[in-house]
Amino acid sequence: MRTMSAVLANRSTRTILITVVAIALIVAPLVLPAFTNQTLVRIGVYAVAVLGLNIVMGYTGQVNLGQIFFVGLGAYVAAYGVNHDWNILLVFAAACVIPGIVGLFVALAAARLGGLAIAMVTIALPIVGVPLAKRLDEFTGGSQGTSARFTDAPDWSGLYNDQWQFYIVLLVTAAAFLLARNLVRGRYGRSFGVVRENEAVAASMGISPYRTKVLAFTVASIFGGASGFLYLAAVQYTSPETLSFGHSISLVAAMVIGGAGSITGALIGGAYYVFVPQLTNAIDPNLTAISQGAILLAVLFLLPQGLVSLPRVVRGLARRRTAPSTPSGKPPQNSPVHHPTTEAAVREGLETQRGKIDHED
C-alpha cells in the first residue's frame, strides 16, 4: 500500500492536489458565511507572523520574543500611508520595508549576542513599543489607536467586504509562504540549518553565523511587517495593544505547537492562535490562558516537533505494531543495523555539505 509521502512524491499528483486546493480557496469565500471568512482571514494574518518567527527560531535556532513589535509596526505604517492617501502598493512596500530596516538594525547588534542576552533584546521591543506608541500621537493616534479603511470591496467586484478581504489576505499569504518555502529549501535554508546545529561547524564550512543570523532576523521582521499590513486590512484598526508582550509570547507558543522548522507548521500555528481563544471564549473566557498552557505542555511532551509531526508519529506507531519480531526480542536477521557515526563519516558529511554550498555559489 502506497504511503501519503509516496503519493505526494509524484509531480502530477502534487499538481492536481495544488489545483484542487487553489480552486477550493477561491470558491470558499463565495459560499461561506461572513464570520467564517473573517476567521480564515485572521488565520492567514497570524500564519504570516508565525512564518517569519519560524524562520528565525525554527530554522536558524535564534531566540526572538519580539515578533509582535514588527507586526504592530507594519500595521501602524500601513495605517499612516492609507490615511495620507498613498498608493496601496506603496503602503504595502513601506509596511514590509520599514519593519525590515528596524529589524536589520536590531539584528546587527543582537546577533553578536547569544543565549539570554539576545532574548532580553527582543523582549525589550514590545515592552518599549507600547508606551512609545502611546506617546507618538500624530503617528499612532495615541492610546485610542488609529483606524484606516482600504479593503472595502469595490463596486465592480460584486463582492462583499469579507470576501474581498479574504482574497487580499489569500494573495499576500500565498506569496509569503511561497517565498519562505523557496528560501528555506535553497542555499540560505541550508545555511540556517548548519548555524542552528553548530555555529563552529558553520564557520569551518565558510558560513558566517553572524551574517546568517542577521539575515534570518531581517527576513522575520519583513514577514512581521507584512502580517501587520494584513492585520490592518482585516481589522481596519490598530492600537498600542497590538504590540503587547503577551501577544508575542502567544506567537511563540503558536510556532512551537504548529511545528518549529516547518512551513506547514506555521499555518497550523496561525490556526491555533485564532481558534483556541475563540473556542475558550465561547465556553468561559477565564479558561483561555489555562487551556493554552495545557495545550502547549501536552504538545511539548507528546509531540515535541509540533502538530505537524502527528501524521509521521502515527505512521511510526502503526509500523511498530505491525513490524515482525522474534521470540527473543531481537530484530530480524535481515533488518538493517545502525552503527554509531564515526568521526570520518561526520567529516565526509561536512565536506559534502560544503561542496553543495560552494557549487551553488
C-alpha positions as CSV (number, residue, x, y, z in Angstrom):
1,M,0.0,0.0,0.0
2,R,1.4,3.4,-1.0
3,T,2.0,5.9,1.7
4,M,0.9,9.5,1.5
5,S,4.5,10.6,1.1
6,A,5.0,8.3,-1.9
7,V,1.8,9.6,-3.4
8,L,2.9,13.2,-3.0
9,A,6.3,12.4,-4.5
10,N,4.6,12.2,-7.9
11,R,4.7,15.5,-9.7
12,S,1.3,15.0,-11.4
13,T,-0.4,14.2,-8.1
14,R,1.1,17.2,-6.5
15,T,-0.1,19.4,-9.3
16,I,-3.6,18.0,-9.1
17,L,-3.7,18.4,-5.3
18,I,-2.5,22.0,-5.5
19,T,-5.0,22.8,-8.2
20,V,-7.9,21.4,-6.1
21,V,-6.8,23.3,-3.0
22,A,-6.4,26.6,-5.1
23,I,-9.9,26.2,-6.5
24,A,-11.4,25.4,-3.1
25,L,-9.8,28.6,-1.6
26,I,-11.1,30.7,-4.5
27,V,-14.6,29.3,-4.2
28,A,-14.8,29.1,-0.4
29,P,-15.4,32.8,0.5
30,L,-18.3,32.9,-2.0
31,V,-20.2,30.2,-0.2
32,L,-19.1,30.5,3.5
33,P,-20.7,32.9,6.0
34,A,-19.1,36.2,6.8
35,F,-17.9,35.1,10.3
36,T,-16.1,32.1,8.8
37,N,-14.5,34.2,6.2
38,Q,-13.3,36.6,8.8
39,T,-11.9,33.8,10.9
40,L,-10.0,32.4,7.9
41,V,-8.6,35.9,7.2
42,R,-7.3,36.2,10.7
43,I,-5.6,32.7,10.4
44,G,-3.8,34.0,7.3
45,V,-2.8,37.2,9.1
46,Y,-1.2,35.3,12.0
47,A,0.2,32.5,9.9
48,V,2.4,35.0,8.1
49,A,3.6,36.4,11.5
50,V,4.3,32.8,12.8
51,L,6.0,32.0,9.5
52,G,8.5,34.9,10.0
53,L,9.1,33.8,13.6
54,N,9.7,30.2,12.4
55,I,12.4,31.3,10.0
56,V,14.5,32.9,12.8
57,M,13.7,30.5,15.6
58,G,12.7,27.2,14.0
59,Y,15.1,27.2,11.1
60,T,18.0,29.3,12.5
61,G,17.7,28.5,16.2
62,Q,17.8,32.1,17.4
63,V,15.6,33.5,20.2
64,N,13.1,36.1,19.1
65,L,10.4,37.2,21.7
66,G,9.6,40.5,20.0
67,Q,7.9,39.4,16.7
68,I,4.7,41.2,17.6
69,F,6.6,44.5,17.6
70,F,7.2,44.2,13.9
71,V,3.5,43.2,13.3
72,G,2.3,46.3,15.2
73,L,4.9,48.5,13.4
74,G,3.7,47.2,10.0
75,A,0.1,47.9,10.9
76,Y,0.9,51.5,12.0
77,V,2.9,52.2,8.9
78,A,0.1,50.9,6.8
79,A,-2.5,53.0,8.6
80,Y,-0.3,56.1,8.2
81,G,0.1,55.5,4.5
82,V,-3.7,54.8,3.9
83,N,-4.7,57.9,5.9
84,H,-2.3,60.1,3.8
85,D,-3.6,58.7,0.5
86,W,-0.6,56.7,-0.5
87,N,-0.8,54.2,-3.3
88,I,-1.8,50.9,-1.9
89,L,1.3,49.1,-3.4
90,L,3.5,51.8,-1.8
91,V,1.7,51.2,1.5
92,F,2.4,47.5,1.4
93,A,6.0,48.1,0.4
94,A,6.5,50.5,3.3
95,A,4.8,48.2,5.8
96,C,7.3,45.5,4.9
97,V,10.5,47.6,4.3
98,I,10.3,49.8,7.4
99,P,10.0,46.9,9.9
100,G,12.7,45.1,7.9
101,I,15.1,48.1,8.3
102,V,14.3,48.3,12.0
103,G,14.8,44.5,12.3
104,L,18.1,44.8,10.5
105,F,19.5,47.4,12.9
106,V,18.3,45.4,15.9
107,A,19.9,42.2,14.4
108,L,23.2,43.9,13.7
109,A,23.6,44.5,17.5
110,A,21.7,41.5,18.9
111,A,23.1,38.8,16.6
112,R,26.5,39.2,18.2
113,L,24.9,38.2,21.5
114,G,23.7,34.7,22.5
115,G,21.5,32.9,24.9
116,L,19.7,35.1,27.4
117,A,21.2,38.3,26.0
118,I,19.5,38.1,22.7
119,A,16.3,37.1,24.4
120,M,16.4,40.2,26.5
121,V,17.0,42.4,23.5
122,T,13.9,41.1,21.7
123,I,11.8,41.2,24.9
124,A,12.5,44.9,25.1
125,L,11.0,45.6,21.7
126,P,7.3,45.2,22.6
127,I,7.9,46.5,26.1
128,V,9.3,49.7,24.7
129,G,6.9,49.7,21.7
130,V,3.7,50.0,23.7
131,P,4.5,53.3,25.6
132,L,6.2,54.7,22.5
133,A,3.0,54.1,20.5
134,K,1.0,55.9,23.2
135,R,3.3,58.9,23.1
136,L,3.5,59.4,19.3
137,D,0.0,60.7,18.9
138,E,0.4,62.3,15.5
139,F,1.6,59.0,14.0
140,T,-0.2,56.3,16.1
141,G,-3.3,58.1,17.4
142,G,-2.0,57.6,21.0
143,S,-3.8,55.3,23.4
144,Q,-7.0,55.5,21.3
145,G,-5.3,53.9,18.3
146,T,-6.0,54.7,14.7
147,S,-8.2,53.3,12.0
148,A,-7.9,53.0,8.3
149,R,-10.3,51.6,5.7
150,F,-8.9,50.5,2.5
151,T,-10.3,47.0,1.9
152,D,-13.9,47.8,1.2
153,A,-15.0,45.8,-1.9
154,P,-15.2,48.0,-5.0
155,D,-18.5,48.2,-6.8
156,W,-17.2,46.5,-9.9
157,S,-16.2,43.3,-8.0
158,G,-19.7,42.4,-6.9
159,L,-18.3,41.0,-3.7
160,Y,-19.0,41.7,0.0
161,N,-16.3,43.3,2.1
162,D,-15.4,40.0,3.9
163,Q,-15.0,38.2,0.6
164,W,-12.8,41.0,-0.8
165,Q,-10.6,40.9,2.3
166,F,-10.3,37.2,2.1
167,Y,-8.9,37.4,-1.5
168,I,-6.4,40.1,-0.4
169,V,-5.1,38.1,2.5
170,L,-5.1,34.9,0.5
171,L,-2.9,36.6,-2.2
172,V,-0.4,38.0,0.2
173,T,-0.3,34.9,2.4
174,A,0.2,32.6,-0.5
175,A,3.1,34.8,-1.8
176,A,4.7,34.9,1.6
177,F,4.6,31.1,2.1
178,L,5.9,30.5,-1.5
179,L,8.8,32.9,-0.8
180,A,9.6,31.3,2.6
181,R,9.5,27.8,1.0
182,N,11.9,28.7,-1.7
183,L,14.2,30.4,0.9
184,V,14.4,27.5,3.3
185,R,14.9,24.9,0.6
186,G,17.7,26.8,-1.1
187,R,21.2,27.7,-0.2
188,Y,20.2,30.1,2.6
189,G,18.0,27.5,4.2
190,R,20.9,25.0,4.4
191,S,23.0,27.8,6.0
192,F,20.2,28.4,8.5
193,G,20.2,24.7,9.4
194,V,24.0,24.5,9.9
195,V,24.1,27.6,12.1
196,R,21.3,26.2,14.2
197,E,23.1,22.9,14.7
198,N,26.6,24.2,15.4
199,E,28.0,27.7,14.7
200,A,31.6,26.4,14.9
201,V,30.9,23.9,12.2
202,A,29.2,26.6,10.1
203,A,32.3,28.8,10.4
204,S,34.6,26.0,9.4
205,M,32.4,25.5,6.3
206,G,32.7,29.1,5.2
207,I,29.3,30.1,6.5
208,S,29.2,33.3,8.6
209,P,27.0,32.7,11.6
210,Y,26.7,36.4,12.2
211,R,25.5,37.3,8.7
212,T,23.2,34.3,8.6
213,K,21.5,35.3,11.9
214,V,21.2,38.9,10.7
215,L,19.6,37.7,7.5
216,A,17.2,35.4,9.3
217,F,16.1,38.2,11.8
218,T,15.7,40.7,9.0
219,V,13.5,38.3,6.9
220,A,11.4,37.6,10.0
221,S,10.9,41.3,10.5
222,I,9.8,41.8,6.9
223,F,7.3,39.0,7.3
224,G,6.1,40.6,10.6
225,G,5.5,43.9,8.7
226,A,3.6,42.0,6.0
227,S,1.4,40.4,8.7
228,G,0.8,43.9,10.2
229,F,-0.4,45.1,6.8
230,L,-2.8,42.2,6.6
231,Y,-3.9,42.8,10.2
232,L,-5.0,46.3,9.3
233,A,-6.6,45.0,6.1
234,A,-8.7,42.6,8.2
235,V,-9.4,44.6,11.3
236,Q,-9.1,48.2,9.9
237,Y,-7.9,49.4,13.2
238,T,-4.7,49.2,15.4
239,S,-3.7,50.4,18.8
240,P,-0.8,50.0,21.3
241,E,-2.5,46.8,22.5
242,T,-1.4,45.2,19.2
243,L,2.2,45.4,20.3
244,S,1.7,43.9,23.8
245,F,4.2,41.4,25.0
246,G,1.5,38.8,25.8
247,H,0.7,38.6,22.0
248,S,4.4,38.0,21.3
249,I,4.5,35.0,23.7
250,S,1.3,33.7,22.1
251,L,3.0,33.8,18.7
252,V,6.0,31.8,20.1
253,A,3.6,29.2,21.6
254,A,1.7,29.0,18.3
255,M,5.0,28.4,16.4
256,V,6.0,25.6,18.9
257,I,2.6,24.0,18.8
258,G,2.3,24.1,15.0
259,G,5.9,22.9,14.5
260,A,9.2,24.7,14.6
261,G,11.2,24.5,11.4
262,S,8.2,23.7,9.3
263,I,6.4,25.8,6.7
264,T,3.2,23.8,7.2
265,G,3.6,24.2,10.9
266,A,3.4,28.0,10.6
267,L,-0.1,27.6,9.0
268,I,-1.2,25.2,11.8
269,G,0.2,27.7,14.3
270,G,-1.8,30.5,12.8
271,A,-5.0,28.4,13.1
272,Y,-4.2,27.6,16.7
273,Y,-3.6,31.3,17.5
274,V,-7.1,32.1,16.2
275,F,-9.2,29.0,17.0
276,V,-8.3,28.3,20.6
277,P,-9.2,31.7,22.0
278,Q,-12.4,31.6,20.1
279,L,-13.4,28.2,21.5
280,T,-12.4,29.0,25.1
281,N,-14.1,32.4,25.0
282,A,-17.3,30.8,23.8
283,I,-17.2,28.4,26.8
284,D,-15.5,30.6,29.6
285,P,-13.1,33.4,28.9
286,N,-11.3,32.6,32.2
287,L,-10.2,29.3,30.7
288,T,-8.3,30.8,27.8
289,A,-4.9,31.1,29.5
290,I,-5.2,27.7,31.3
291,S,-6.3,26.0,28.0
292,Q,-3.4,27.5,26.0
293,G,-0.9,26.4,28.7
294,A,-2.3,22.9,28.9
295,I,-2.2,22.5,25.1
296,L,1.4,23.8,25.0
297,L,2.5,21.3,27.7
298,A,0.7,18.4,26.0
299,V,2.3,19.1,22.7
300,L,5.8,19.6,24.2
301,F,5.6,16.2,26.0
302,L,3.7,14.1,23.3
303,L,4.7,15.8,20.0
304,P,8.0,17.7,20.6
305,Q,8.1,18.6,16.9
306,G,4.6,20.1,16.9
307,L,1.3,19.1,15.5
308,V,2.8,18.9,12.0
309,S,4.6,15.8,13.1
310,L,1.4,14.0,14.1
311,P,0.9,12.0,10.9
312,R,4.5,10.9,11.0
313,V,4.2,9.8,14.6
314,V,1.0,7.9,13.8
315,R,2.7,6.1,10.9
316,G,5.6,5.2,13.1
317,L,3.4,3.7,15.7
318,A,1.5,1.8,13.1
319,R,4.7,0.3,11.7
320,R,5.9,-0.6,15.1
321,R,2.7,-2.5,15.8
322,T,2.9,-4.4,12.5
323,A,6.7,-5.0,12.5
324,P,7.7,-8.6,12.8
325,S,9.6,-9.6,15.9
326,T,11.4,-12.7,17.1
327,P,10.7,-14.5,20.4
328,S,13.9,-13.3,21.9
329,G,13.0,-9.7,21.2
330,K,15.9,-9.2,18.8
331,P,15.4,-7.7,15.4
332,P,15.1,-10.0,12.4
333,Q,18.3,-11.0,10.7
334,N,17.5,-9.0,7.5
335,S,16.8,-5.8,9.4
336,P,19.3,-3.0,9.0
337,V,21.8,-2.5,11.8
338,H,22.7,1.1,12.6
339,H,26.3,1.6,13.7
340,P,27.5,4.6,15.6
341,T,28.6,7.5,13.4
342,T,32.3,7.7,13.2
343,E,34.4,10.9,13.0
344,A,35.3,10.1,9.4
345,A,31.7,9.9,8.5
346,V,31.0,13.2,10.1
347,R,33.9,14.8,8.3
348,E,32.7,13.3,5.0
349,G,29.2,14.7,5.6
350,L,30.6,18.2,6.3
351,E,32.7,18.1,3.1
352,T,29.6,17.1,1.1
353,Q,27.6,20.0,2.6
354,R,30.4,22.4,1.9
355,G,30.6,21.2,-1.7
356,K,26.9,21.8,-2.1
357,I,27.1,25.4,-0.9
358,D,30.2,26.1,-2.9
359,H,28.6,24.7,-6.0
360,E,25.6,27.0,-5.6
361,D,27.9,30.0,-5.1
